[in-house]
Amino acid sequence: MDTEMNSLGAFLRNRRERIDPRSAGVALVNRRRVPGLRREELATLAGVSATYYARLEQGRDRNPSPEVLDAIADALRLDDAERDHLHRLGSPSQQRGSAEAPDAVRPGVRDLLSLWTDLPAFVVNARRDVLAATELAEHVNPGWAPGNNLALFTFRDSRAKDTYPDWDVIAGQVVAGLRSAAAAYPGGEVGSLIEHLLAEDQSFAQLWSTQDVYARTVGEKRFSIKGFGVITLQFESFGVDGAPGQTLFVYFPARGSSDETAFARLRARVSG
C-alpha cells in the first residue's frame, strides 16, 4: 500500500502523468509512449534539478523543503487539497498527527447530539468510524448508525447503493477522504482499514489507484429513503476541538425546497 511505501513518489508520478505537455507549454516533437510530462520537464517547470526530482519520485529523498514542495505543486497545478496532501507526504515529521485518533466522544458533544432531535448529525474519527449520532441520522442513512464505518458501509454493505443514488461519486469521495486521513494519521487502524479494502474490494482498489484526495467540508448529497423518495441534503462539518481526527457532520435541507417538505415528513414519522 502506498501509504507506507513511497507514497510521496507515487503521488508525484500520478499527478505528473495527468498533465498534458502542450498545456504546460512543452512542444511535442514525436509521439510519446507514456502519458503526461517527463520527469525532466516537470523538474524544469518547478525549478529543481532533474536528478533531484527523480530522487523524490523514486523515494530516495523524502524530506524536500516546503519551498520545493510549493514549487512542485505549482508545476503540477495542484488544488488546495492536493497541495496540503503533498506537504503532509513530503514533511511527515511536521505535518502528521498521531497514528491513532481518539475514539472517545466528549460528553458535551454527546449532549449536543442528543438535543438535535430535528437534524441528522454524527461524529466520525479519522478511520471514518461513526462514534456518535443523533437519532434521526440512521433514518436518513443506515451507514450513519453508531458502530458503523462509512468506508465499509459504502463498499461492503449491499444497502449502500440503494441509499446513494450517486454511489459512484460518493465512493470516490470516501476513498479520497481515506487517502487524506492516511497521510495525516499514518499506520494504525486507518492503514489497516485501507489494506483490508484493497484486498477485498476491486472497486475500492481501482479508486485508490487514482491517488485522488478529498477535503470537502461543505456540500450536498442525495439520499434515497424508503417511503420518501430521493432527498437532497446540504452538509457542514466541524473539527471537534481537542480530539484530533474527529469530525462532526450536520445535514439539513435547503430552506423553502421540496426537500425540506419531504424531510419534515420523515422527521415527523421518526419523532411520532
C-alpha positions in Angstrom: 0.0 0.0 0.0 1.5 3.4 -1.0 0.5 4.9 2.4 3.5 3.0 3.8 5.8 2.6 0.7 7.0 5.8 -1.1 3.6 7.5 -1.0 5.2 10.8 -2.0 6.7 9.3 -5.1 3.5 7.6 -6.1 1.5 10.8 -5.8 4.1 12.8 -7.7 4.2 10.4 -10.6 0.4 10.1 -10.8 -0.1 13.9 -11.0 2.8 14.3 -13.4 1.3 11.8 -15.8 -2.0 13.7 -15.7 -0.6 16.9 -17.2 -1.0 17.4 -20.9 2.5 18.6 -22.1 1.0 21.0 -24.5 -1.0 22.8 -21.8 2.3 23.2 -19.9 4.0 24.8 -22.9 6.1 21.8 -23.8 6.4 21.2 -27.5 5.8 17.7 -28.7 8.3 16.7 -31.4 7.5 13.0 -31.5 4.6 10.9 -30.4 5.1 9.7 -26.8 4.6 6.2 -25.4 3.8 7.4 -21.9 1.2 10.0 -20.7 1.9 13.3 -19.2 5.1 15.2 -18.6 8.6 13.6 -18.4 10.4 13.9 -15.1 13.0 16.4 -16.6 10.2 18.6 -18.0 8.4 18.7 -14.6 11.7 19.5 -12.9 12.3 22.4 -15.3 8.9 23.8 -14.6 9.4 23.5 -10.8 12.9 25.0 -11.0 14.7 22.0 -9.5 17.3 19.6 -11.0 16.1 16.6 -12.9 18.3 14.4 -10.7 16.8 15.7 -7.5 13.2 15.4 -8.7 13.9 11.8 -9.8 15.2 11.0 -6.3 11.9 12.3 -4.9 9.8 10.1 -7.2 12.0 7.1 -6.5 11.8 7.5 -2.8 15.5 8.2 -2.3 14.9 11.7 -0.9 11.7 12.1 1.2 12.4 15.4 3.0 12.1 18.2 0.5 11.8 21.7 1.8 8.4 23.5 1.9 9.6 25.8 -0.8 10.4 22.9 -3.1 7.1 21.3 -2.4 5.3 24.5 -3.3 7.2 24.9 -6.5 6.4 21.3 -7.5 2.7 21.9 -6.5 2.6 24.9 -8.8 4.2 22.9 -11.7 1.7 20.1 -11.1 -1.2 22.6 -10.9 -2.4 21.1 -7.7 -5.6 22.3 -6.0 -5.6 23.3 -2.3 -6.4 19.8 -1.0 -3.8 18.2 -3.2 -1.2 20.8 -2.2 -1.9 20.1 1.5 -1.6 16.4 0.9 1.7 16.8 -0.9 3.1 18.8 2.1 1.9 16.0 4.5 3.6 13.4 2.4 6.8 15.4 2.0 7.1 16.7 5.6 6.0 13.7 7.7 7.6 14.8 11.0 5.9 18.3 10.8 2.6 17.6 9.2 1.3 14.4 10.6 -0.7 13.7 13.7 -0.6 10.7 16.0 -1.1 7.3 14.4 -4.2 6.7 16.4 -7.0 9.3 16.6 -9.2 9.2 19.7 -12.5 7.2 19.7 -14.0 8.7 22.9 -16.5 11.5 22.2 -16.6 14.2 24.8 -19.8 14.2 27.0 -20.6 17.7 25.9 -20.6 16.7 22.2 -22.8 13.7 23.0 -25.2 16.0 24.9 -25.3 18.3 21.9 -26.2 15.4 19.6 -29.0 14.3 22.0 -30.5 17.8 21.8 -30.5 17.9 18.0 -33.7 15.9 17.6 -34.6 17.5 14.3 -31.3 17.0 12.3 -29.2 14.1 11.2 -25.7 14.6 12.7 -22.8 12.3 13.6 -19.2 12.2 14.7 -16.5 10.2 13.0 -12.9 9.6 13.7 -10.0 9.6 11.1 -10.8 6.0 10.2 -14.4 7.0 9.4 -15.9 5.0 12.3 -19.2 6.5 13.4 -18.7 7.3 17.1 -21.9 9.0 18.0 -25.0 10.2 16.1 -28.5 11.8 16.5 -31.5 9.5 16.4 -32.5 10.9 13.0 -29.2 10.1 11.4 -29.6 6.4 10.7 -33.2 7.0 9.4 -31.6 9.1 6.6 -28.6 6.7 6.0 -28.3 3.3 7.8 -24.5 3.7 7.5 -24.6 6.6 10.0 -25.6 4.4 12.9 -23.0 4.4 15.7 -20.6 1.4 15.4 -20.6 1.5 11.6 -17.7 2.5 9.4 -18.5 4.8 6.5 -16.0 3.2 4.1 -17.0 -0.4 4.9 -20.7 0.6 4.6 -20.0 2.2 1.2 -18.1 -0.7 -0.3 -19.2 -3.8 1.6 -22.8 -3.2 2.6 -25.5 -4.1 0.0 -27.7 -1.2 1.3 -25.2 1.4 0.2 -26.1 1.5 -3.5 -29.8 1.7 -2.5 -29.0 4.6 -0.2 -26.8 6.6 -2.5 -28.3 7.4 -5.9 -24.9 8.8 -6.8 -22.9 5.9 -5.4 -20.0 6.3 -7.8 -19.5 9.9 -6.7 -19.8 9.0 -3.0 -17.4 6.1 -3.4 -14.8 8.3 -4.9 -15.1 10.8 -2.2 -14.8 8.1 0.5 -11.6 6.7 -1.0 -10.1 10.2 -1.5 -11.0 11.1 2.1 -9.3 8.0 3.4 -6.2 8.8 1.5 -6.1 12.2 3.1 -6.6 10.6 6.5 -3.8 8.1 5.9 -1.4 10.9 5.2 -2.4 12.8 8.3 -2.6 9.7 10.6 -0.2 7.1 9.1 -0.3 3.5 10.1 -2.6 2.2 12.8 -6.2 1.5 12.2 -6.5 3.8 9.2 -3.9 1.9 7.3 -5.3 -1.5 8.4 -8.7 -0.5 7.0 -7.2 0.5 3.7 -5.3 -2.7 3.5 -8.4 -4.7 4.1 -10.4 -2.9 1.5 -7.6 -3.1 -1.1 -7.6 -6.8 -0.6 -11.3 -7.4 -0.5 -12.9 -4.9 -2.9 -11.9 -4.3 -6.5 -13.9 -1.1 -6.8 -12.0 0.4 -3.8 -8.7 -0.7 -5.3 -9.5 0.9 -8.6 -10.4 4.2 -7.0 -7.4 4.1 -4.7 -5.1 3.9 -7.7 -6.3 7.3 -8.9 -4.4 9.0 -6.0 -7.3 11.4 -5.5 -7.6 13.4 -2.2 -10.7 14.9 -0.8 -11.0 17.7 1.8 -14.5 19.0 1.1 -16.1 20.1 4.3 -19.4 21.5 2.9 -21.7 20.5 0.1 -24.7 18.4 -0.6 -25.6 14.8 -1.1 -28.7 12.8 -2.3 -30.2 10.0 -0.3 -32.9 7.5 -1.3 -35.2 7.0 1.7 -37.9 4.4 1.5 -41.3 6.0 1.5 -39.9 9.5 0.9 -38.1 9.2 -2.4 -34.8 10.9 -3.1 -34.0 13.8 -0.7 -31.1 16.2 -1.2 -29.4 17.4 2.0 -26.7 20.0 2.4 -24.0 19.5 5.0 -21.5 21.3 7.1 -18.6 19.7 9.0 -16.6 20.9 12.0 -13.4 19.6 13.6 -14.0 18.5 17.2 -11.8 20.7 19.4 -9.3 18.7 21.5 -10.0 15.5 19.6 -7.6 15.3 16.6 -9.2 13.3 13.7 -12.7 13.7 14.9 -15.2 15.5 12.7 -18.8 16.5 13.3 -21.1 16.3 10.3 -24.5 18.1 10.2 -27.0 17.6 7.4 -30.1 19.7 6.6 -32.4 20.5 3.7 -32.3 23.8 1.8 -34.9 26.3 3.1 -38.0 26.5 1.0 -37.2 23.5 -1.1 -39.3 20.4 -1.8 -36.5 18.5 0.0 -37.4 20.5 3.2 -41.0 19.3 2.8 -40.1 15.7 2.4 -37.6 15.9 5.2 -40.2 17.4 7.5 -42.4 14.3 6.8 -39.5 12.0 7.6 -38.8 13.9 10.8 -42.4 13.7 11.9 -42.5 9.9 11.3 -39.4 9.4 13.4 -40.5 11.6 16.3 -44.0 10.3 16.3 
